[in-house]
């Protein structure tokens, strides 16, 4: 392996260690019994709503791939897209370095459906861009209507966050305008990056924010009604926390997500925040991860059987 192959794992490990140290200092005064009590206090209705939100979030992630395939003029059945997308994101969310870990699953899956390596690369880039677009939209709307969300991280007034939100919306508007105006494709070496069709862009503007909001809703529903910060606050803190977790490349954002949430929701009892985050980790990370492993193993076994049959057909016994 080359030196660069170790960079992201080392960064992820360092992020986990540093975040773990910060988290320890944040919660060292808490007892595990208190956290367990808050977790057990989550009602069946709250669990059901959180499960529903997790299902919606992963369904929206599948539409990322579907939009990318539509942009590439590729026809793949949606059940296959759903399984591939689910396995991709479930693994990448837990492993870290999502661009690389997700690329392996998508490459194996979509090349089996006839897509070239270059098209799979463009699909991955398109999905990453769609996610980034969703982050920008949700962040700008959150800062525009709830600029107080950043006070847990930086001590500034409401003017700067709103100006940043307006700047982000301008960038999103330029992207939409470029698509509607039919700007020429951007050339990068041998690649040509075309603006998506209007229908694809309009779907991006809905699907990307919807996935992020649904993921945030898992935590929102798991928090108790008492001392609840409200949906807008939870979404605002979530997009900041989840973005930091992804940037850190820590596996599963371990420690990073917790520290960021505890900092942002400083007025909510820490045991209740940690209990809600545990629900999020179970529904958005651990359960999907276990299912994804089964899906990947099933796909590989099916592929192996098909290869053996193809070999037997090509070389029939004499």
C-alpha positions, 0 to 999 in steps of 0.5 A: 500500500502507498502512503496516501492509502493510510492518510484517511484511516489515520485522520479518522482514528485521530478524530475518534481519539480527539473527539473521545477525549472531548466527549469524556470531559463533557460527560464524565460527571454523568452516570451510565445509569442516568443515560440508561434511564433516559434511553428506557424512557423513550416510548414506543411511539417515539421509537415508531416515529424515529424508525419511520424517519430512518426509512424515509431518510434511506429511501431519499438516499436511493433517489440520489442514485436514481437521479444520477442514473437519470442524468447519465441516461442509464436505466436500472430497476429501482429495487436494485438501486434501493438495495445498492444505495442502502448498502453503499450509505450504510457501509460508508456511514460506519466505515468513514471516508464515504467517497472511497468505501461507497465507491467499491459497492457502487462499482461492483453493483452498477458495472454488473448492470452495464455501466462503465467505470467512468459512468460509475465515477460520475454517478458517485460525484453526482450523488456527493454533489446532491448531498452537498446541495442538500447540506447547503440548502438546509444550512442556509434555511436554518441560519436564515430562520434560526441564526441562534443555532450557531451560538453554541459554537461561536459567540456572534450575533444573528446578522452574520449567520443570516448573511452567510445564509443569503450567500449560500442561497445565491450559490444554489440559485446560480446552479439552478440558473445554470441548468435552466439557462442551458450553460455549456458543459465544463471540461475537466481533462477527458470528462465533460460535466453537463448541467442536469436537466431541469426536472433533475435539478428540481428533484434535487432541490427537494430530495436532498434537503428531505433526506437530511431533514428525515435523518434529523427527525430520528433524533427529534422524535427520540428527544422527550417533550420536556425541554425539547428545543424544537424541530428547527433547532434540532435540524440546524444542530444536526446539519452542523454535527453531521457535516463535522462528522463526515469531514472528520472521516471518523468511522461513524463520526464516533465522538464527533457527532456526540460532542457537536450535539452536546455543544449545540443543545447545551440547554437540553439535559445531556443524558436525554441528548445522549439517549436520543443520539443512541437511538440515532446510531441504532437506526441510522448506523448499526441496524442498516450496517448489519443489513448492508453486510447481508446484502453485499454477501448475497450479491457476491454469492449471486454473482459467483453463481452466475459466473460459474453458470456462464463458465459451464455454458461456455465450456460444456462437458464433452 
